[in-house]
Amino acid sequence: MTDETQDEPGLEQNVASEEDRLNGVIAQLRADVSGEDAATVETAVRRRLDDTGIDASDDLVRRLVAELAG
């Protein structure tokens, strides 16, 4: 065993593309809010996109809400 320490975040070595991050957010949203009313889904979509730093158009948000809302 060595005395070396990890001084930087381990995840920094695996930087995801914006498309990969968007696909991950969509998968999470499908699991979490599918079938919910449109207002709940829109709030979740906008929050998750904001949390991950993804700059999404209103058109994309509307399409996701239409796809996920019940």
The 8 nearest C-alpha neighbors of each residue, nearest first, counted from 0:
[[1, 2, 3, 4, 5, 6, 9, 7],
 [2, 0, 3, 4, 5, 6, 7, 9],
 [1, 3, 4, 0, 5, 6, 7, 9],
 [4, 2, 1, 5, 0, 6, 7, 9],
 [5, 3, 6, 2, 1, 7, 0, 8],
 [4, 6, 7, 3, 8, 9, 2, 1],
 [5, 7, 4, 8, 9, 3, 11, 10],
 [6, 8, 5, 9, 11, 10, 4, 12],
 [9, 7, 10, 11, 6, 5, 12, 13],
 [8, 10, 11, 12, 7, 5, 13, 6],
 [9, 11, 12, 8, 13, 14, 7, 15],
 [12, 10, 13, 9, 8, 14, 7, 15],
 [11, 13, 10, 14, 9, 8, 15, 7],
 [14, 12, 11, 10, 15, 9, 16, 8],
 [13, 15, 11, 12, 16, 10, 17, 20],
 [16, 14, 19, 13, 20, 17, 18, 11],
 [15, 17, 19, 18, 20, 14, 21, 13],
 [16, 18, 20, 19, 21, 15, 53, 22],
 [19, 17, 21, 16, 20, 22, 15, 23],
 [20, 18, 16, 22, 17, 21, 15, 23],
 [19, 21, 23, 17, 18, 22, 24, 15],
 [22, 20, 18, 24, 23, 19, 17, 25],
 [23, 21, 25, 19, 20, 24, 18, 26],
 [24, 22, 20, 26, 21, 25, 19, 27],
 [23, 25, 21, 27, 26, 22, 28, 20],
 [24, 26, 28, 22, 27, 23, 29, 21],
 [27, 25, 23, 29, 28, 24, 22, 30],
 [28, 26, 24, 30, 25, 29, 31, 23],
 [27, 29, 31, 25, 30, 26, 32, 24],
 [30, 28, 33, 26, 27, 31, 32, 25],
 [29, 31, 27, 28, 32, 26, 33, 25],
 [30, 32, 28, 29, 27, 33, 26, 35],
 [33, 31, 35, 28, 29, 40, 34, 30],
 [34, 32, 67, 29, 35, 68, 31, 30],
 [69, 33, 35, 68, 32, 67, 36, 40],
 [34, 36, 68, 69, 32, 33, 40, 39],
 [37, 35, 68, 39, 38, 69, 40, 34],
 [36, 38, 40, 68, 39, 41, 64, 35],
 [39, 37, 41, 40, 36, 42, 35, 64],
 [40, 38, 42, 37, 41, 36, 43, 35],
 [41, 39, 37, 43, 42, 38, 64, 44],
 [42, 40, 44, 38, 43, 39, 64, 37],
 [41, 43, 39, 45, 40, 44, 46, 38],
 [44, 42, 40, 46, 41, 45, 47, 39],
 [45, 43, 41, 47, 46, 42, 40, 48],
 [44, 46, 48, 42, 43, 47, 49, 41],
 [47, 45, 49, 43, 44, 48, 50, 42],
 [48, 46, 50, 44, 49, 45, 43, 51],
 [47, 49, 53, 45, 51, 50, 46, 44],
 [48, 50, 52, 46, 47, 51, 45, 53],
 [51, 49, 47, 48, 52, 46, 53, 45],
 [52, 50, 48, 49, 53, 47, 20, 24],
 [53, 51, 49, 50, 48, 54, 47, 17],
 [52, 54, 48, 51, 55, 49, 17, 21],
 [53, 55, 52, 56, 48, 49, 51, 17],
 [56, 54, 53, 59, 57, 60, 48, 58],
 [55, 57, 58, 59, 60, 54, 61, 53],
 [56, 58, 60, 59, 61, 55, 62, 45],
 [57, 59, 61, 56, 60, 62, 55, 63],
 [60, 58, 62, 56, 61, 57, 63, 55],
 [59, 61, 57, 63, 58, 62, 64, 56],
 [60, 62, 64, 58, 59, 63, 65, 57],
 [63, 61, 59, 65, 64, 60, 66, 58],
 [62, 64, 66, 60, 65, 61, 67, 59],
 [63, 65, 61, 67, 66, 62, 68, 41],
 [64, 66, 62, 63, 68, 67, 61, 37],
 [67, 65, 63, 64, 68, 62, 33, 69],
 [66, 68, 33, 64, 65, 63, 34, 29],
 [69, 67, 34, 37, 35, 36, 64, 65],
 [34, 68, 35, 36, 67, 33, 37, 65]]
